[in-house]
Amino acid sequence: MDRQQTKARNVLGGPLDDCSHDPLTGFFRDGCCNTGPMDRGVHTVCAELTDDFLEFSKAQGNDLSTPRPEFEFPGLKDGDRWCLCAARWKDAYEAGKAPRVVLAATHEATLSVVTLEQLKAHAIDGRAH
C-alpha cells in the first residue's frame, strides 16, 4: 500500500478499501478510487455496475461497455466494480438508475457531490465502520 492509499479516507471516515483489480479500476489504475488534482472527473464512487446503469451511461455519451484496447480498457459488464465519476453517479441517482456502491471503497471526496444518505440508500454494505 502506498502513502496516498494509507492517507485516503472513505465516506465512512475509515481507510479507503480497494474497489477492483479485475478489471483494474481507479483514475490512477491502482484498484482504488483515489483522486487528486489531475482527476477532474472525481472518479471516486466504487460502484457495482448493472446493465441498466451501463445503458444509461451510454445514452449520456459515456460508453463503458465497449472494449477500447487502444486505451487498455476492457469494456465493463454487469457485476463489475468500477470507480465512477461522482457527478455521473449523481446523474444516474437522479434518473433512478444508480448502481449500488461499496461505501468502504468510495473516497470521501465524493461527499462534495452527493450526500452520505444518498450513497447509503444504494450501499452494498450499509454498516457504519
C-alpha positions as CSV (number, residue, x, y, z in Angstrom):
1,M,0.0,0.0,0.0
2,D,1.5,3.3,-1.0
3,R,1.4,6.5,1.1
4,Q,-1.5,8.0,-0.8
5,Q,-3.7,5.0,-0.1
6,T,-2.9,5.0,3.6
7,K,-3.9,8.6,3.9
8,A,-7.0,8.2,1.7
9,R,-10.3,8.0,3.6
10,N,-13.7,6.6,2.6
11,V,-17.1,8.2,3.0
12,L,-17.5,6.5,6.4
13,G,-14.2,8.0,7.7
14,G,-12.1,4.8,7.6
15,P,-9.2,3.9,5.4
16,L,-10.1,3.6,1.7
17,D,-10.5,-0.1,0.6
18,D,-9.7,-1.4,-2.8
19,C,-12.6,-1.3,-5.3
20,S,-11.4,-3.7,-8.1
21,H,-8.3,-5.2,-9.6
22,D,-10.2,-7.2,-12.2
23,P,-11.0,-5.1,-14.1
24,L,-8.3,-2.8,-12.8
25,T,-10.0,0.5,-11.9
26,G,-9.3,3.9,-10.5
27,F,-8.2,7.1,-12.0
28,F,-4.6,6.0,-11.3
29,R,-5.4,2.4,-12.2
30,D,-4.3,1.3,-8.8
31,G,-7.5,-0.6,-7.9
32,C,-8.7,2.2,-5.6
33,C,-11.0,5.2,-6.1
34,N,-8.1,7.5,-5.2
35,T,-8.3,11.1,-6.5
36,G,-6.0,14.1,-6.9
37,P,-5.7,17.4,-8.8
38,M,-5.4,15.7,-12.2
39,D,-8.7,13.8,-11.7
40,R,-11.1,16.4,-13.0
41,G,-13.9,13.9,-13.2
42,V,-13.6,12.9,-9.5
43,H,-13.6,9.1,-10.1
44,T,-14.4,8.3,-6.5
45,V,-17.5,6.2,-6.3
46,C,-16.8,2.5,-6.1
47,A,-19.9,1.1,-7.9
48,E,-21.1,-2.4,-8.8
49,L,-22.3,-1.9,-12.3
50,T,-25.6,-3.0,-13.7
51,D,-26.8,-3.4,-17.3
52,D,-29.3,-0.6,-16.5
53,F,-26.6,1.8,-15.4
54,L,-24.4,0.9,-18.4
55,E,-27.2,1.6,-20.8
56,F,-27.9,4.9,-19.0
57,S,-24.2,5.9,-19.2
58,K,-24.0,5.0,-22.9
59,A,-27.1,7.1,-23.6
60,Q,-25.4,10.0,-21.8
61,G,-22.4,9.7,-24.2
62,N,-20.1,7.7,-21.9
63,D,-20.0,4.1,-23.3
64,L,-18.4,2.0,-20.6
65,S,-19.3,-1.4,-22.1
66,T,-17.4,-1.3,-25.4
67,P,-13.8,-2.5,-25.1
68,R,-11.2,0.1,-26.1
69,P,-7.9,-1.9,-26.4
70,E,-6.0,1.3,-27.5
71,F,-6.6,2.7,-24.0
72,E,-6.2,-0.7,-22.3
73,F,-9.9,-0.5,-21.4
74,P,-11.6,-4.0,-21.3
75,G,-15.2,-2.8,-21.5
76,L,-17.4,-3.3,-18.5
77,K,-20.3,-5.6,-17.8
78,D,-23.0,-6.2,-15.2
79,G,-21.4,-7.1,-11.9
80,D,-18.0,-5.4,-12.5
81,R,-16.9,-2.9,-9.9
82,W,-15.6,0.4,-11.2
83,C,-14.6,3.8,-9.9
84,L,-17.3,6.1,-11.3
85,C,-17.3,9.9,-11.6
86,A,-19.2,11.2,-8.7
87,A,-21.2,13.5,-10.9
88,R,-22.2,10.6,-13.3
89,W,-23.3,8.6,-10.3
90,K,-25.4,11.6,-9.1
91,D,-27.0,11.9,-12.6
92,A,-27.9,8.2,-12.5
93,Y,-29.2,8.6,-9.0
94,E,-31.5,11.4,-10.1
95,A,-32.7,9.3,-13.0
96,G,-33.4,6.3,-10.9
97,K,-30.5,4.3,-12.5
98,A,-27.8,4.5,-9.9
99,P,-25.7,1.4,-9.3
100,R,-25.0,0.1,-5.8
101,V,-21.9,1.4,-4.1
102,V,-19.2,0.0,-1.8
103,L,-19.0,2.6,0.9
104,A,-15.7,1.4,2.3
105,A,-14.1,1.8,-1.2
106,T,-15.8,5.1,-2.0
107,H,-13.5,8.1,-1.5
108,E,-14.6,10.8,0.9
109,A,-14.2,13.4,-1.9
110,T,-17.5,12.0,-3.2
111,L,-19.3,13.8,-0.4
112,S,-18.6,17.1,-2.2
113,V,-21.0,15.9,-4.9
114,V,-23.5,13.6,-3.3
115,T,-24.7,13.0,0.3
116,L,-23.8,10.1,2.5
117,E,-27.5,9.4,2.8
118,Q,-27.8,9.1,-1.0
119,L,-24.9,6.7,-1.1
120,K,-26.2,4.6,1.9
121,A,-29.5,4.2,0.1
122,H,-27.6,2.3,-2.6
123,A,-24.9,0.7,-0.5
124,I,-23.9,-2.9,-0.8
125,D,-22.7,-2.7,2.8
126,G,-24.5,0.0,4.7
127,R,-23.0,-0.8,8.1
128,A,-21.1,2.1,9.7
129,H,-17.4,1.1,10.0
